[in-house]
Amino acid sequence: GRFPYGKRAVLSAGGNGRRPRKEQFAPGAFRFALDDPERDIHLLLGHSFDQPLASRKNGTLTFNDTPEALEFDAVLSVEIQRASWVQDFLAGFKAGLIVGISPGFRIPPPEAVPDAEETEEEDPAEGNALIRTIRAAVLFEMSVVTRPAYDETAIEERAFAPHPERSARQLAMQRWRA
């Protein structure tokens, strides 16, 4: 997956006398969480913690933070591939319905991360929109979604090897082995 920096999402189109609001992430905005090896970050289906796909702590999710984007690789383990929501994800992805990524994050307090201060400014090219730039964010999950707020996000399949089909009896026998 790839979450590009410096690309804008529309948070509010304005209306009722309010100004449009947009948001973007500065390069390296997720360093706070990525630099902490004890912090777990999950890959989820649709921001649902009861539908996990991969995890940094168990070694199935790795990150590469570049000046252009936060990139990640996820390995869908044989065990997780058996889950119904993973089958739903794979079907939705192959059908072109699950098309992007959405980060689950919060803004840390300035005393915890000195450069966490976010800014809001105007860009004449954006009309009268206010643009919030997030310089530091505590990332706790990335989700594959049907409708990402950030249009330039991307997910792709590389070297996917689905688990071999097994009978229910074989699965039951494997589950009870010690």
N, C-alpha and C positions, 0 to 999 in steps of 0.2 A: 504494500500500500504506500501511498504518497500523499502527504498533506503539505501543500506549498505555503511558504511564507510570503507575506506582502500582498496576498490576494484578498479581496474584500467580499464580505458577506453582508447582505441586506438584513438588518435586524428589524427595521421598521421603515415602511415606505412614507411615513409622515401621515398627513391628513389631519383634519380637524384643527388646523392651525399649528400643528407640530412639525418640527423639522425631521426629515429623513435621518435615520441612524444606520451607520455601517460599522463593521468591525474587521480588523486584520491583526495578524500575529507578526511580530518582529522576528527576524532570524534568531534562533537560539532561545525562543521564549519558553521552551519546555526543558531547558538544561537543569533547572532546579530538581525536577523529578528524575530525569535521566541520569544525573550525576550521583544519585543516591542508590547504591547497589541493593539496599535493603527494601526499597520501595517497590511494591508490586504494581504492575500496570497490566491491565487485562485487554484483550480484544473481545468485544461482545457483539452480539446480534442485536441491533436496535436499542442500545443503551440499557439492556436488560441484564443485570448481574446474575439472573437465574438462567441465562443462555450464553455461557462463556464459550469461546472458540479457542483461545490460547492465553498464555500468561507468561510474563517475564520471569517470575519466580520459579516456575517449573521448567523453564528453558525452551518453551515452544514459541516465544515471542521475543524478537531482537529488534533493536533500533539502530538507525544510522542518521545522525543529525548533521545535515549539510547547511551551508549558507542559503540554499534555495528552498529546502524542504525537510520535513521530518519524514524519513522513510522507515518502513518496518517490513519484516518478514515473519510470517506466522506458519507454524507447522501444525496441521490438524492431525493429532495423534489418531492411531487406529481406534483407540477406545472412544475418543470424542466423536469420531465419524459415525458411530452407531447411534448417537443421540438424535432424537427426532428433529430438534431445532437445527442441527447441523445439516440434516437432509433437506430441511426447508430452506436454509441459507443457500446450499449448493444449487438447488432447483431454481431459486430466485435469481441467483447470480448468473447461472447458465442461460436463463431466459432474458437476461438484460434488465431485470427489475431492481436488483440491488447493485447500485452503480457508484457509490461514493463512501466517504468516511466522515465521521463527525467526532470531534474530541470531547471527552468528558473531563472538565477541569474546573478549578476555582482559582481565584486571584489570591495570592498569599499576602499577608499583612506586610507593610514596608519594613517593619522591624525584623521579620524573618528573612526577607529577601530584599536587600537594599535597592536594587534596580527594578523592583516590582511595580513602580509607579507607572500607571497607564496614562496615556494622554488622549485628549479629545481635541481635534482640530478640524478646520475646514479645508477643503480642497476645491478651488474654483472649478476644476474640471468635473466635479461631482455636484455642481449647483450649490444649494445651501445645506447639503448634508453634513452632519457631524460624523467624523470618523474616529473611532476609538482604536488606538493601537495598544495591543497587549504586549508588554515587554517581558513579563515573567508570569508563568502559570503553573500551577501544580496539576500535572496530568495524572489522572488515575485510571483512565480507560480510553480506548479508541473503539468506535463502533462502526460496523458496516451497516449502511442505511440505504433506504430507497430514495430519499430526497435530501441530499446534503445541503446545508446552508452555504458551504463553500463549493462552488461549481467545479473548480479545478482539481478537486481531490480525485484520486484514482485508486482502484483496486484491480489487480490482475491475477490470473492463475499462472503459476509456474511450476512445472514438474509435479503436478498433483497426481498422487497414486491412491485411488480409493481402496479401502480395505476389501479383501476378498469376501465374497458372500459366504456366510456360514449358516448352517441350520440352527434353529432355535435350540435343539438338543446340544449341539456343539457349544453354543454360547453358554448355555446353562452349565455344562460340564466345566468349561473353562472358568466360569465365575466362582464355582465352589472349590476349585483346587487351592491347596494351601502351599 
